[in-house]
Amino acid sequence: MIKYKDSMKLAHKLIIGVIIAFFISSFLFMLFRFMGNMILHNYCKRTEVILDNEQKAISDMQRYIFDHKLGIEDVQHIDRWIQQRELIMVSIYNNDTLIYSSYFNNNDDKSIKNVVPLKNSYKLYFKDEKVDVLILYLFEHHYRDYVMYFGLLIFFLLFTAIMFFLIKTKVNYINELEKDIKVLETGALEYEISIKGNDELSALANSINEMRKAFIIREDYSKKLKESTNELMAYISHDLRTPLTTMIGYLEILIEEDNIKNTDAEKYIEKSKDRAYQLKKLIDNLFKYFFASIKTESQIQLITYFGTTELYPMIEESISVLKDAGFSVYNKTTNDNYYIQMNLDLIRRIFDNLLSNFLKYADVNEPIEIINYIENHQMIFEFRNKIAQKTSMCESTGLGIKTCEEIMKSHKGTFYYEERNDKYISRLIFPII
């Protein structure tokens, strides 16, 4: 389990990354702004640059006067032109008398009516008069704004790039872990998860590696346990069958003895032989169930078959045996086409078990019903029979039912059974592909 102090490492790294990205971006922003303003200032204080920008502003004002046909008495309309521009201040003189200024309110302050204009003036033509204009154009501030905006853009792009690099590094590692886990999902448990860094992600990778190693150890133990169990069951099977077979042989020899014929001893020996065969059959069923249940799905080869071609002959064969034994059979089959995946040998074992149960426990005076139909994309075989009255036969061990359940599970299907009053109902449910 990751400790709390370790669980914050990734968050700390991201916070530190944000701080570093902010300071680097801020430093470059201020450096760019300082250098840009210095270069801009040196450029904008050049005389030819100043004159060029002032002449452009005068030309724009002259065009405004011509377009609106302004006379000298309309000089106050220049306010509109000033309002549409920024960082421009204008003074207009007529015969060395100030008639307009964007610096002052011309209507209220009478003391500025006679001001000698500066030498650096431009000519401006109204429709009825020629005047002198002094203009102060602070155009450098426009360029300073551009420097500011461009610097902010650099700050944003650099900050985003640094954060993207930091996050992408972690995202790449997460993608790498995802690929490693998918390799493990294929069963390649020897594949080791890569561990990078020292944060929650590396701790997670290390935990997966430890879990992988533990799973390998458990799988090895389970494999050895299965091998040992199989070997033990094989020895037990041999050790049980050998003396039992020998005992059956001795009993058959005794039955053939002349001095035993037609005596009570023959009757008891015959019963002992029947019980010995019954015990042998129970042992055989026990080991059949055991070896069927330990098989994994990967060990069972499933092949796609056309259902009506392979399953119906098994049903017809069972019906034939039942009729020979005196049973009547009601058989209703569907004509629909379908395909299922199965192992024919294992499915035959199911039908053999069902047939054996019919012969042992079904009431011969009542019909056996065999119905199959398709429902919810599944093929269902349903068997119904009335249970016969109790006889002297031994009680069922249930091994046949368990074997059917295991086989159907390996086919991704279901074996279902129930006793309802005196009826026994069993179903085989196959998924259709």
C-alpha positions in Angstrom: 0.0 0.0 0.0 1.3 3.5 -0.9 2.0 5.7 2.0 0.3 9.1 2.2 3.6 11.0 2.0 4.4 9.1 -1.2 0.9 9.5 -2.6 1.5 13.3 -2.9 4.7 13.0 -4.9 3.0 13.3 -8.3 1.0 16.3 -7.2 4.1 17.9 -5.8 5.9 17.4 -9.1 3.0 19.0 -11.1 2.9 22.0 -8.7 6.7 22.4 -8.9 6.4 22.1 -12.7 3.7 24.8 -12.8 5.9 27.1 -10.7 9.0 26.5 -12.8 7.1 27.0 -16.0 5.6 30.2 -14.7 9.0 31.7 -13.7 10.7 30.7 -16.9 7.9 32.1 -19.0 7.8 35.3 -16.9 11.5 35.8 -17.1 11.5 35.4 -20.9 8.4 37.7 -21.1 10.1 40.5 -19.1 13.4 40.0 -21.1 11.6 40.2 -24.4 9.6 43.2 -23.2 12.7 45.0 -22.0 14.7 44.3 -25.2 11.7 45.1 -27.4 11.1 48.4 -25.7 14.7 49.4 -25.8 15.0 48.6 -29.5 11.6 50.3 -30.2 12.7 53.4 -28.3 15.9 53.7 -30.3 13.9 53.3 -33.4 11.1 55.7 -32.6 13.4 58.6 -31.5 14.9 58.8 -35.0 13.9 62.1 -36.7 12.9 60.5 -40.0 10.6 58.1 -38.2 9.0 60.9 -36.2 8.5 63.0 -39.3 7.1 60.1 -41.3 4.5 59.3 -38.6 3.5 63.0 -38.1 3.1 63.5 -41.9 0.9 60.5 -42.1 -1.3 61.9 -39.3 -1.4 65.4 -41.0 -2.4 63.7 -44.3 -5.1 61.8 -42.5 -6.4 65.0 -40.9 -6.3 66.9 -44.2 -8.4 64.1 -45.8 -10.9 64.4 -43.0 -11.2 68.1 -43.6 -11.7 67.7 -47.3 -14.2 64.9 -46.9 -16.3 66.9 -44.5 -15.7 70.3 -46.3 -14.7 72.0 -43.1 -14.1 75.8 -43.0 -12.1 77.8 -40.5 -15.3 78.4 -38.5 -15.7 74.5 -38.2 -12.4 74.0 -36.6 -14.0 72.5 -33.5 -15.1 69.5 -35.6 -11.5 68.4 -35.5 -12.5 67.0 -32.0 -14.3 64.1 -33.8 -11.1 63.2 -35.7 -9.1 63.4 -32.5 -11.5 61.1 -30.7 -11.2 58.5 -33.4 -7.4 58.5 -32.9 -5.3 57.7 -29.9 -2.1 59.3 -28.7 -2.4 62.4 -31.0 -2.5 66.0 -29.6 -3.0 68.9 -32.1 -2.7 72.7 -31.9 -4.0 74.9 -34.8 -2.8 78.4 -35.4 -4.2 81.1 -37.8 -1.8 84.0 -38.3 0.1 83.0 -35.2 -3.1 82.9 -33.1 -4.1 79.7 -31.4 -7.6 78.8 -32.7 -7.8 75.2 -31.6 -5.9 72.9 -29.2 -6.6 69.4 -28.0 -4.6 70.2 -24.9 -7.0 72.9 -23.6 -10.7 73.9 -23.6 -10.6 76.8 -26.2 -13.9 78.2 -25.0 -13.1 78.6 -21.4 -9.4 79.6 -21.4 -8.9 83.0 -23.1 -5.3 83.4 -22.1 -4.1 81.1 -24.8 -5.4 83.0 -27.8 -2.1 84.6 -28.6 0.6 82.0 -28.5 3.6 82.0 -30.8 3.6 78.6 -32.6 6.7 76.4 -32.6 8.9 76.3 -35.6 8.1 72.6 -36.3 4.7 73.1 -37.8 2.7 71.7 -40.8 0.4 73.5 -43.2 -3.3 72.5 -43.2 -5.9 73.7 -45.6 -9.5 74.3 -44.8 -11.9 75.2 -47.6 -11.4 79.0 -46.9 -8.2 79.3 -45.0 -4.6 78.0 -44.7 -3.5 77.3 -41.1 -0.4 76.1 -39.2 -0.6 72.9 -37.2 1.5 71.6 -34.4 1.1 67.8 -33.8 2.4 65.6 -31.1 2.0 61.9 -32.1 2.9 59.4 -29.4 3.0 56.6 -31.9 5.7 54.8 -29.9 3.0 53.6 -27.4 1.2 51.7 -30.2 4.3 49.7 -30.8 4.8 49.2 -27.0 1.4 47.7 -26.9 2.3 45.3 -29.7 5.5 44.3 -27.8 3.3 43.7 -24.7 0.8 41.5 -26.6 3.5 39.6 -28.4 5.3 39.1 -25.1 2.1 37.8 -23.5 1.7 35.4 -26.4 5.3 34.1 -25.9 4.6 33.7 -22.2 1.4 31.7 -22.8 3.0 29.5 -25.5 6.1 28.8 -23.5 4.1 28.1 -20.3 1.8 25.8 -22.2 4.7 24.0 -23.9 6.5 23.4 -20.6 3.4 22.0 -19.0 2.5 20.0 -22.0 6.0 18.4 -21.9 5.7 17.6 -18.2 2.2 16.1 -18.5 3.0 14.3 -21.8 5.9 12.6 -20.0 3.5 11.1 -17.4 0.9 10.3 -20.0 3.5 8.5 -22.1 4.4 6.5 -19.1 0.7 5.7 -18.4 0.4 4.5 -22.0 3.5 2.4 -21.6 2.0 0.8 -18.4 -1.2 0.2 -20.3 0.7 -1.7 -23.1 2.6 -3.7 -20.5 -0.6 -4.7 -18.7 -2.1 -5.8 -22.0 0.9 -8.0 -22.5 0.3 -9.5 -19.1 -3.4 -10.1 -20.1 -2.2 -12.4 -22.9 -0.7 -14.7 -20.2 2.9 -13.6 -20.6 3.5 -13.4 -16.9 7.3 -13.4 -17.3 7.0 -10.0 -18.9 8.2 -7.3 -16.4 6.5 -4.0 -16.0 8.9 -1.1 -16.6 9.4 1.2 -13.6 10.4 4.8 -14.1 10.7 7.7 -11.6 9.6 7.8 -8.0 6.0 8.7 -7.7 2.5 7.0 -7.6 2.8 5.7 -11.1 6.2 4.0 -10.4 4.7 2.7 -7.1 1.7 1.3 -9.1 4.1 -0.4 -11.6 6.1 -1.9 -8.8 2.8 -3.2 -7.2 1.8 -4.8 -10.5 5.2 -6.4 -10.7 4.9 -7.8 -7.2 1.4 -9.0 -7.9 2.7 -10.6 -11.2 5.4 -12.4 -9.2 2.9 -13.6 -6.6 0.6 -14.9 -9.3 3.5 -16.8 -11.0 4.3 -18.4 -7.6 0.7 -19.3 -7.1 0.4 -20.7 -10.7 3.5 -22.8 -10.2 2.1 -24.1 -6.9 -1.3 -24.8 -8.4 0.3 -26.6 -11.4 2.4 -28.7 -9.0 -0.6 -29.4 -6.9 -2.7 -30.5 -9.9 0.1 -32.7 -11.1 0.4 -34.3 -7.7 -3.3 -34.7 -7.4 -3.5 -36.3 -10.9 -0.7 -38.6 -10.0 -2.3 -39.5 -6.7 -5.7 -40.2 -8.3 -4.0 -42.3 -11.0 -2.3 -44.4 -8.2 -5.6 -44.6 -6.2 -7.5 -45.7 -9.4 -4.9 -48.4 -10.1 -4.8 -49.5 -6.5 -8.6 -49.7 -6.3 -9.3 -51.3 -9.6 -6.6 -54.0 -9.4 -7.8 -55.8 -6.3 -11.5 -55.2 -7.3 -10.8 -56.8 -10.7 -9.0 -59.7 -9.0 -12.0 -60.2 -6.6 -14.4 -60.2 -9.5 -12.3 -62.8 -11.2 -12.3 -65.0 -8.1 -16.1 -64.7 -7.8 -16.6 -65.7 -11.4 -14.4 -68.8 -10.8 -16.3 -69.7 -7.7 -19.6 -69.5 -9.6 -18.3 -72.0 -12.1 -17.5 -74.5 -9.5 -19.8 -77.6 -9.6 -20.1 -78.0 -5.9 -21.5 -74.4 -5.7 -24.1 -74.8 -8.4 -27.7 -74.6 -7.2 -26.8 -73.7 -3.6 -27.3 -70.7 -1.4 -23.5 -70.0 -1.8 -24.0 -69.5 -5.6 -26.8 -67.0 -4.8 -24.6 -65.0 -2.4 -21.6 -65.2 -4.7 -23.7 -63.9 -7.6 -24.9 -61.0 -5.4 -21.3 -60.2 -4.3 -20.3 -60.2 -8.0 -23.1 -57.7 -8.9 -22.1 -55.5 -6.0 -18.4 -55.7 -7.1 -19.4 -54.6 -10.7 -21.5 -51.9 -9.2 -18.6 -50.7 -7.1 -16.3 -50.8 -10.2 -18.8 -48.7 -12.1 -19.0 -46.1 -9.3 -15.2 -45.9 -9.2 -15.1 -45.5 -13.0 -17.6 -42.7 -12.9 -15.8 -41.0 -10.0 -12.5 -40.8 -12.0 -14.3 -39.8 -15.2 -15.9 -36.8 -13.4 -12.6 -35.9 -11.7 -10.6 -35.9 -14.9 -13.4 -34.0 -16.8 -13.6 -31.3 -14.1 -9.9 -30.6 -14.0 -9.7 -29.8 -17.7 -9.6 -26.2 -18.5 -11.4 -24.6 -21.4 -8.1 -24.1 -23.2 -7.5 -27.8 -23.1 -10.9 -28.6 -24.7 -11.0 -28.2 -28.5 -14.3 -26.7 -29.6 -15.2 -26.9 -33.3 -18.1 -25.1 -35.1 -20.8 -27.5 -36.2 -24.1 -27.2 -38.0 -26.5 -28.2 -35.2 -29.1 -30.2 -37.1 -26.3 -32.3 -38.7 -24.5 -33.3 -35.5 -27.0 -33.1 -32.6 -30.1 -34.6 -34.1 -28.4 -38.0 -34.9 -27.4 -38.3 -31.2 -31.1 -37.6 -30.2 -32.4 -40.1 -32.8 -29.9 -42.7 -31.5 -31.1 -42.2 -27.9 -34.8 -42.4 -29.0 -34.1 -45.7 -30.7 -32.5 -47.1 -27.6 -35.4 -45.9 -25.4 -38.0 -47.4 -27.7 -36.2 -50.7 -27.7 -36.3 -50.6 -23.9 -40.1 -50.2 -24.0 -40.4 -46.4 -23.6 -42.6 -44.1 -25.7 -41.0 -40.9 -26.8 -42.5 -37.5 -27.8 -40.0 -35.7 -29.9 -40.5 -32.1 -31.1 -37.6 -30.5 -32.9 -37.1 -27.1 -34.6 -36.4 -26.7 -38.3 -34.3 -23.5 -37.8 -30.7 -23.5 -38.9 -28.0 -22.7 -36.3 -24.3 -23.2 -35.6 -22.8 -24.0 -32.3 -19.2 -24.7 -31.0 -18.8 -28.0 -29.3 -16.6 -31.0 -28.6 -18.5 -34.0 -30.0 -17.0 -36.6 -27.6 -17.9 -34.6 -24.6 -21.5 -33.8 -25.9 -22.0 -37.6 -26.5 -21.0 -38.2 -22.9 -23.9 -35.9 -21.8 -26.4 -37.7 -24.0 -25.1 -41.0 -22.7 -25.6 -39.8 -19.1 -29.1 -38.6 -19.9 -30.0 -41.9 -21.6 -28.6 -43.9 -18.7 -30.7 -41.9 -16.3 -33.9 -42.5 -18.4 -33.3 -46.2 -18.4 -32.6 -46.3 -14.6 -35.1 -43.8 -13.2 -37.8 -43.0 -15.8 -41.3 -44.5 -15.5 -41.7 -46.8 -18.6 -45.5 -46.3 -18.5 -45.2 -42.5 -19.2 -43.7 -40.9 -22.4 -40.4 -39.2 -22.4 -40.6 -35.7 -23.9 -37.6 -34.3 -25.9 -38.1 -30.8 -27.1 -35.7 -28.3 -28.6 -36.1 -24.6 -29.6 -34.2 -21.4 -30.1 -34.7 -18.5 -27.6 -32.6 -15.4 -26.9 -29.9 -16.5 -29.4 -29.6 -19.9 -27.6 -30.4 -23.4 -28.6 -32.3 -25.2 -25.8 -32.8 -29.0 -25.5 -35.4 -29.9 -22.9 -35.9 -33.4 -21.6 -38.9 -34.4 -19.4 -39.8 -37.7 -17.8 -41.9 -39.1 -15.0 -39.8 -40.6 -12.2 -40.5 -44.3 -11.6 -41.4 -45.6 -8.2 -38.5 -46.4 -5.8 -36.9 -49.7 -6.6 -34.0 -51.6 -5.1 -31.6 -49.8 -7.3 -28.9 -47.8 -5.5 -29.4 -44.1 -5.1 -27.8 -41.8 -7.6 -24.4 -40.4 -6.6 -25.0 -37.2 -8.7 -21.7 -37.6 -10.5 -23.4 -37.8 -13.9 -25.1 -34.5 -13.3 -21.9 -32.8 -12.1 -20.1 -34.2 -15.2 -22.8 -32.7 -17.5 -22.5 -29.3 -15.6 -18.7 -29.2 -16.1 -19.0 -30.1 -19.8 -21.6 -27.5 -20.6 -19.6 -24.9 -18.6 -16.6 -25.6 -20.8 -18.9 -25.0 -23.9 -19.9 -21.6 -22.4 -23.4 -23.1 -22.0 -25.6 -24.3 -19.1 -26.9 -27.6 -17.8 -30.1 -27.1 -15.8 -32.2 -29.7 -14.0 -35.0 -29.8 -11.5 -37.5 -32.2 -9.9 -41.1 -30.9 -10.0 -43.6 -33.2 -8.2 -42.9 -36.5 -9.9 -41.4 -35.0 -13.0 -37.7 -34.7 -13.8 -36.7 -31.9 -16.1 -33.3 -31.3 -17.6 -32.1 -28.7 -20.1 -29.0 -28.2 -22.3 -28.5 -24.6 -23.3 -26.0 -23.9 -26.1 -25.0 -20.4 -27.2 -25.5 -19.9 -30.9 -22.8 -18.3 -33.0 
